[in-house]
Amino acid sequence: LQNTSDSPVVVETLDDVPEHVLRGLPEDVRLFPSAVDKTRLGVWATKSILKGKKFGPFVGDKKKRSQV
């Protein structure tokens, strides 16, 4: 077992998010600490999003599920 208590924990913040990503978020979507990994940001809806709702455009590299 590796002792990780000496390693600093890096926490992702809004300062780490490129401006174009923040500008591209839909109106009712925000970035807050992830419910899965508290060191990362997660995408949260501030209102219900209807099934099938589309928003974009997508900017970046598309990844397969196995890559994320």
C-alpha positions as CSV (number, residue, x, y, z in Angstrom):
1,L,0.0,0.0,0.0
2,Q,1.4,3.4,-0.9
3,N,1.2,6.2,1.7
4,T,-0.7,9.0,-0.1
5,S,-1.0,11.2,3.0
6,D,2.2,13.1,2.0
7,S,0.9,13.8,-1.5
8,P,-1.0,17.1,-2.0
9,V,-4.6,16.7,-3.1
10,V,-5.2,18.7,-6.3
11,V,-8.8,20.0,-6.4
12,E,-10.2,21.2,-9.7
13,T,-11.7,24.7,-9.6
14,L,-13.5,27.0,-12.0
15,D,-10.2,28.7,-12.6
16,D,-9.1,25.5,-14.3
17,V,-12.0,25.5,-16.8
18,P,-11.4,27.2,-20.2
19,E,-13.5,30.3,-20.7
20,H,-15.1,28.9,-23.9
21,V,-16.4,26.0,-21.8
22,L,-18.0,28.3,-19.2
23,R,-19.5,30.5,-22.0
24,G,-20.9,27.4,-23.8
25,L,-22.9,26.0,-20.8
26,P,-26.6,26.0,-21.3
27,E,-28.5,28.5,-19.1
28,D,-29.7,26.0,-16.5
29,V,-26.4,24.0,-16.2
30,R,-23.6,24.8,-13.8
31,L,-20.3,23.4,-12.7
32,F,-20.0,22.4,-9.0
33,P,-17.9,19.8,-7.1
34,S,-18.6,16.4,-8.4
35,A,-20.8,14.0,-6.4
36,V,-18.5,11.1,-7.5
37,D,-15.1,12.7,-7.0
38,K,-14.9,15.7,-4.7
39,T,-11.5,16.8,-6.3
40,R,-13.2,17.3,-9.7
41,L,-16.0,19.5,-11.0
42,G,-19.2,18.0,-12.2
43,V,-22.0,19.2,-14.4
44,W,-25.2,20.0,-12.5
45,A,-28.7,21.1,-13.8
46,T,-30.4,23.8,-11.8
47,K,-33.7,22.9,-13.4
48,S,-35.1,19.7,-14.9
49,I,-33.9,19.0,-18.4
50,L,-36.5,17.3,-20.6
51,K,-35.5,13.9,-22.0
52,G,-34.1,14.4,-25.6
53,K,-33.2,18.1,-25.0
54,K,-30.3,19.0,-27.2
55,F,-27.8,21.8,-26.7
56,G,-24.4,22.7,-28.1
57,P,-22.3,23.0,-30.1
58,F,-19.9,20.5,-28.7
59,V,-16.3,21.7,-28.7
60,G,-13.5,19.3,-27.9
61,D,-12.4,15.8,-28.5
62,K,-15.1,13.1,-28.5
63,K,-14.3,10.2,-26.3
64,K,-15.7,6.7,-26.1
65,R,-17.2,5.5,-22.8
66,S,-14.2,3.3,-22.3
67,Q,-11.9,6.3,-22.4
68,V,-13.6,8.3,-19.6
